[in-house]
Amino acid sequence: MFNNIIMEKNISRNDIYKEFDSKENLPDYTSLPGINKFTGKINDRGKQLGAQLIRNYKSVLPKYKDYSFNKCCRYLNTWLEEKINTYSSETENIGYIMYIRVFVNGIWEDMLTSYPNINCARQEPITAPRITEENKNIEDELLNVCDISEYYKEKADIHNNFNKCSQYHEYFNNRKDYLSKKCTKHKTGDKYIYPCHISDNCTMNNMNEIFPLINCVSYSESKPLVVKNVFLVFITFFAVFVIFLLLYKHGALGIALSKNKLRSEKIKYIFRDDTPELLERFTESEFEDSDVNNFYVTYQHFPS
């Protein structure tokens, strides 16, 4: 469901195992680190495994440095462990299996020293009985979650894209429910164990880290907020206008303005435009009686 929408680039266990199993471009067996210590003790099959490990570490892992690296590093560990377990099931020579394990672990240590920029650590071996198909499927799901979680945190463009963000939100919720159910039988006390615990950075013991909290806000969700704010501004101005209108009609301010308007009208009436001669011959004096709040207009006649 999520394969095509979550990551632009991804890798499955089967895909990477095919690369690990390839017998192409293998280094010369005689150049294998520590090979001289095991002269006569490691057969060609064991030497080939060592050569594959070197090629996989040096050439395959770096291809996934920018995505799925932690998962591929884990797969290199499990691939090697499965190879050793297969050898162990095919022979009763316990000593030989011990030599093989020491041999490949020595090669891995040499790779860590020689190529520190790759830095894929050797992880705790998983015993054969625990490597079941069901456990591998659970491990794959957890590895995917950890890988995608890290990818999500590094991609700011996802956070700002509602459609992508929603897809990640759905994915993490779905996988959290799935793994929580599958991992109930893989607990010791209050701690999860393999396959629900792979490393300190990829474990169901720290679900808050591998299942990030996602809050997606779309334009369609934010648009009503803008409309709501505009509406509130309109309502505010309208309310102020109504209050002013009420004060004007019925309040002290309105009464005072009305009286001033009446006075102005009275004066205009007295000095009508059709009496220019009167205006030319009379001067106006205005007095206000504060007790009765009336206007008195007097006129003085000037002889012509």
VENGI-V201013 format. One record per residue. N is the residue number from 0. BURIAL is # if it has 16 or more other ideal C-beta (glycine too) atoms within 10 Angstrom, else .. D_LAST is the distance of its C-alpha to the last C-alpha in whole Angstrom. Layout:
# VENGI-V201013
n:N burial:BURIAL d_last:D_LAST
n:N burial:BURIAL d_last:D_LAST
This chain:
# VENGI-V201013
n:0 burial:. d_last:108
n:1 burial:# d_last:106
n:2 burial:. d_last:109
n:3 burial:. d_last:106
n:4 burial:. d_last:103
n:5 burial:# d_last:104
n:6 burial:# d_last:105
n:7 burial:. d_last:105
n:8 burial:. d_last:108
n:9 burial:# d_last:111
n:10 burial:# d_last:115
n:11 burial:. d_last:117
n:12 burial:# d_last:120
n:13 burial:. d_last:122
n:14 burial:. d_last:121
n:15 burial:# d_last:121
n:16 burial:. d_last:125
n:17 burial:. d_last:125
n:18 burial:# d_last:124
n:19 burial:# d_last:126
n:20 burial:. d_last:129
n:21 burial:. d_last:129
n:22 burial:. d_last:132
n:23 burial:. d_last:130
n:24 burial:. d_last:129
n:25 burial:# d_last:131
n:26 burial:. d_last:132
n:27 burial:. d_last:136
n:28 burial:. d_last:138
n:29 burial:. d_last:139
n:30 burial:. d_last:136
n:31 burial:# d_last:135
n:32 burial:# d_last:134
n:33 burial:# d_last:137
n:34 burial:# d_last:139
n:35 burial:. d_last:142
n:36 burial:. d_last:142
n:37 burial:# d_last:143
n:38 burial:. d_last:146
n:39 burial:. d_last:148
n:40 burial:. d_last:146
n:41 burial:# d_last:143
n:42 burial:. d_last:144
n:43 burial:. d_last:142
n:44 burial:. d_last:140
n:45 burial:# d_last:139
n:46 burial:# d_last:138
n:47 burial:. d_last:136
n:48 burial:# d_last:134
n:49 burial:# d_last:134
n:50 burial:# d_last:133
n:51 burial:# d_last:130
n:52 burial:# d_last:129
n:53 burial:# d_last:128
n:54 burial:# d_last:127
n:55 burial:# d_last:125
n:56 burial:# d_last:123
n:57 burial:. d_last:122
n:58 burial:. d_last:121
n:59 burial:# d_last:120
n:60 burial:# d_last:118
n:61 burial:. d_last:116
n:62 burial:. d_last:115
n:63 burial:# d_last:113
n:64 burial:. d_last:112
n:65 burial:. d_last:108
n:66 burial:# d_last:109
n:67 burial:# d_last:111
n:68 burial:# d_last:113
n:69 burial:# d_last:114
n:70 burial:# d_last:115
n:71 burial:# d_last:117
n:72 burial:# d_last:119
n:73 burial:# d_last:120
n:74 burial:# d_last:121
n:75 burial:# d_last:123
n:76 burial:# d_last:125
n:77 burial:# d_last:126
n:78 burial:# d_last:127
n:79 burial:# d_last:129
n:80 burial:# d_last:130
n:81 burial:# d_last:131
n:82 burial:# d_last:133
n:83 burial:# d_last:135
n:84 burial:# d_last:136
n:85 burial:. d_last:137
n:86 burial:# d_last:139
n:87 burial:# d_last:140
n:88 burial:. d_last:141
n:89 burial:. d_last:143
n:90 burial:. d_last:146
n:91 burial:. d_last:147
n:92 burial:. d_last:147
n:93 burial:. d_last:145
n:94 burial:. d_last:145
n:95 burial:# d_last:144
n:96 burial:# d_last:141
n:97 burial:. d_last:141
n:98 burial:# d_last:141
n:99 burial:# d_last:139
n:100 burial:# d_last:136
n:101 burial:. d_last:136
n:102 burial:# d_last:136
n:103 burial:# d_last:133
n:104 burial:# d_last:131
n:105 burial:# d_last:132
n:106 burial:# d_last:131
n:107 burial:# d_last:128
n:108 burial:. d_last:128
n:109 burial:. d_last:128
n:110 burial:# d_last:125
n:111 burial:. d_last:123
n:112 burial:. d_last:124
n:113 burial:. d_last:124
n:114 burial:. d_last:121
n:115 burial:. d_last:118
n:116 burial:. d_last:115
n:117 burial:. d_last:117
n:118 burial:. d_last:117
n:119 burial:# d_last:119
n:120 burial:. d_last:121
n:121 burial:# d_last:124
n:122 burial:. d_last:124
n:123 burial:. d_last:126
n:124 burial:. d_last:129
n:125 burial:# d_last:128
n:126 burial:. d_last:132
n:127 burial:. d_last:133
n:128 burial:. d_last:133
n:129 burial:. d_last:129
n:130 burial:# d_last:129
n:131 burial:. d_last:128
n:132 burial:. d_last:126
n:133 burial:. d_last:124
n:134 burial:# d_last:124
n:135 burial:# d_last:123
n:136 burial:. d_last:120
n:137 burial:# d_last:119
n:138 burial:# d_last:119
n:139 burial:# d_last:117
n:140 burial:# d_last:114
n:141 burial:# d_last:114
n:142 burial:# d_last:114
n:143 burial:# d_last:111
n:144 burial:# d_last:109
n:145 burial:# d_last:109
n:146 burial:# d_last:109
n:147 burial:# d_last:106
n:148 burial:# d_last:104
n:149 burial:# d_last:105
n:150 burial:# d_last:103
n:151 burial:# d_last:100
n:152 burial:. d_last:99
n:153 burial:. d_last:99
n:154 burial:. d_last:97
n:155 burial:. d_last:94
n:156 burial:. d_last:93
n:157 burial:# d_last:95
n:158 burial:# d_last:92
n:159 burial:. d_last:89
n:160 burial:. d_last:91
n:161 burial:. d_last:90
n:162 burial:. d_last:93
n:163 burial:# d_last:96
n:164 burial:# d_last:95
n:165 burial:. d_last:95
n:166 burial:# d_last:99
n:167 burial:# d_last:100
n:168 burial:# d_last:99
n:169 burial:# d_last:101
n:170 burial:# d_last:104
n:171 burial:# d_last:104
n:172 burial:. d_last:103
n:173 burial:. d_last:106
n:174 burial:# d_last:108
n:175 burial:. d_last:108
n:176 burial:. d_last:109
n:177 burial:. d_last:112
n:178 burial:# d_last:113
n:179 burial:. d_last:113
n:180 burial:. d_last:115
n:181 burial:# d_last:117
n:182 burial:# d_last:118
n:183 burial:. d_last:118
n:184 burial:. d_last:122
n:185 burial:# d_last:122
n:186 burial:. d_last:121
n:187 burial:. d_last:123
n:188 burial:. d_last:121
n:189 burial:. d_last:118
n:190 burial:. d_last:118
n:191 burial:# d_last:118
n:192 burial:. d_last:121
n:193 burial:# d_last:122
n:194 burial:# d_last:121
n:195 burial:# d_last:118
n:196 burial:# d_last:118
n:197 burial:# d_last:118
n:198 burial:. d_last:117
n:199 burial:. d_last:114
n:200 burial:. d_last:112
n:201 burial:# d_last:113
n:202 burial:# d_last:114
n:203 burial:# d_last:113
n:204 burial:# d_last:113
n:205 burial:. d_last:109
n:206 burial:. d_last:108
n:207 burial:. d_last:104
n:208 burial:. d_last:105
n:209 burial:# d_last:106
n:210 burial:# d_last:104
n:211 burial:. d_last:100
n:212 burial:. d_last:97
n:213 burial:# d_last:95
n:214 burial:. d_last:92
n:215 burial:# d_last:91
n:216 burial:. d_last:87
n:217 burial:. d_last:86
n:218 burial:. d_last:83
n:219 burial:. d_last:83
n:220 burial:. d_last:83
n:221 burial:. d_last:80
n:222 burial:. d_last:78
n:223 burial:. d_last:77
n:224 burial:. d_last:76
n:225 burial:. d_last:74
n:226 burial:. d_last:72
n:227 burial:. d_last:72
n:228 burial:. d_last:70
n:229 burial:. d_last:68
n:230 burial:. d_last:68
n:231 burial:. d_last:67
n:232 burial:. d_last:64
n:233 burial:. d_last:63
n:234 burial:. d_last:63
n:235 burial:. d_last:62
n:236 burial:. d_last:59
n:237 burial:. d_last:58
n:238 burial:. d_last:59
n:239 burial:. d_last:56
n:240 burial:. d_last:54
n:241 burial:. d_last:55
n:242 burial:. d_last:55
n:243 burial:. d_last:51
n:244 burial:. d_last:50
n:245 burial:. d_last:52
n:246 burial:. d_last:50
n:247 burial:. d_last:47
n:248 burial:. d_last:47
n:249 burial:. d_last:49
n:250 burial:. d_last:49
n:251 burial:. d_last:46
n:252 burial:. d_last:45
n:253 burial:. d_last:44
n:254 burial:. d_last:43
n:255 burial:. d_last:40
n:256 burial:. d_last:39
n:257 burial:. d_last:39
n:258 burial:. d_last:36
n:259 burial:. d_last:34
n:260 burial:. d_last:34
n:261 burial:. d_last:33
n:262 burial:. d_last:30
n:263 burial:. d_last:29
n:264 burial:. d_last:29
n:265 burial:. d_last:27
n:266 burial:. d_last:24
n:267 burial:. d_last:25
n:268 burial:. d_last:25
n:269 burial:. d_last:21
n:270 burial:. d_last:20
n:271 burial:. d_last:21
n:272 burial:. d_last:21
n:273 burial:. d_last:20
n:274 burial:. d_last:16
n:275 burial:. d_last:15
n:276 burial:. d_last:11
n:277 burial:. d_last:12
n:278 burial:. d_last:13
n:279 burial:. d_last:10
n:280 burial:. d_last:8
n:281 burial:. d_last:11
n:282 burial:. d_last:14
n:283 burial:. d_last:17
n:284 burial:. d_last:20
n:285 burial:. d_last:23
n:286 burial:. d_last:26
n:287 burial:. d_last:30
n:288 burial:. d_last:32
n:289 burial:. d_last:36
n:290 burial:. d_last:37
n:291 burial:. d_last:36
n:292 burial:. d_last:35
n:293 burial:. d_last:32
n:294 burial:. d_last:28
n:295 burial:. d_last:25
n:296 burial:. d_last:22
n:297 burial:. d_last:19
n:298 burial:. d_last:15
n:299 burial:. d_last:12
n:300 burial:. d_last:9
n:301 burial:. d_last:6
n:302 burial:. d_last:4
n:303 burial:. d_last:0
